[in-house]
Amino acid sequence: MRRLPIRLRLTAAFAVAMAVVLAATAVLLYLRLGAELEKTIDDGLQIRARDVTVLVDRTGSVTDVSSETDFVQLLDPNGTVVDATAQARGTTLLTSAELARAANGPIFADGTIDGDDPARLLALPITTDGRRMVVVVGTSAEGRADALESLLGELLVAAPIALLLASLLAYALAAAALSPVESMRRRAAAITGTEPGNRLPVPETNDEIARLGATLNDMLERLELALARERSFVADASLASRGTIEVDAPPELTLTADAERVEQALGNLVENAFVHGAGPVRIVADAKNSLVELHVLDEGPGFRDGFAERAFDRFSRADDARSGAGAGLGLSIARAIARAHGGDSGARSRPDGRGTDVWLVFPR
């Protein structure tokens, strides 16, 4: 099932649930119709029993009862047939247990007539000529059986058709509900890094699919920003005429931190060195007790007097950089990242008067 498309899995689940509902409905309908037909037969037997009782009280016989579907037996307490209509002559219609119960009050029972035809019986005690008797009034139940059989046949034909139509409708609804997902998939397959700004189509709804599309678009925007920053960093590095970056770090030195954020902070320092420094840019990593220091050194003119103390302040730029690009936030963001890790940052002009030393400190 896991390898099937979602729309097929949804359709299969709906079909199973629908099959259970249809089966339960069919059973309930079958039982309800059977009960209603049985109640109708029982009501008719009660009316017939009253007429037969009056006839037996008056004539002491049931032979005058005439009906194509109804029949009557008059039994003594031992179960011997005292009198009966033509259809019921022969053995008693009641079992010994049913006869014993009927002697104490009216009972309904199921039986057969003419050997195998289904019948519904009503037996009740009467007293005639000072003798206790049991009158059994019956009628053919073949009509009830035929009606239930006909209903069962119709249900066996109609239920599968209804299940098929409902499953097709469920498949169409699932396909319609998932069509926005397919649209987003096709657009996502066409998005490349060379064409920024492309976004997934989001349906104008407030459902789960719309929220998924909005979340994915936010992710694409973040990825584009990260890619743009990376490209800017590479472009700045390639434009630095004074050559590629030198790294001096012990191979065994490790730092547990947010790699993406540390990369962003260190990149800001390196970019600042390329833009405002001179000569090769060196990255030096060193461990001091439980701290790791990341130094970025260049061979430029260094900071003007008093600027190093506020180099990491927001919007702070040296005088010779005021006309250039940038908002003066690179070093400020780097300090915020270091402090978010429980560390700090610093900057100074190098003692030999050749360039600057800007560093970040992180707990190891």
Buried (B, 14 or more C-beta within 10 A) or exposed (E): EEEEEEBBBBBBEBBEEBBEEBEEEBEEEBEEBBEEBBEEBEEBBBEBBEEBBEBBEEEBBBBEBEEEBBBBBBBBBEBEBBBBBEBBEEEBBBEEEBBBBBBEEBBBBEBEBEEEEBBBBBBBBBEBEEEEBBBBBBBBBEBBBEBBEEBBEEBEEEBEEBBEEBBEEBBEBBBEBBEBBEBBEEBEEEBEEEEBEEBBEBBEEEEEBBEBBEEBBEEBEEEBEEEEBEEEBEEBBEEBEEEEBEEEEEEEEEBEBEEEBBBBBBBBBBBBBBBBBBBBBBBBBBBEEEBBBBBBBBBBBBBEEEBBEEBBBEEBBBEEBEEEEBEBBBBBBBBBBBBEBEBBBBBBBBEEEBBBBBBBBBEB
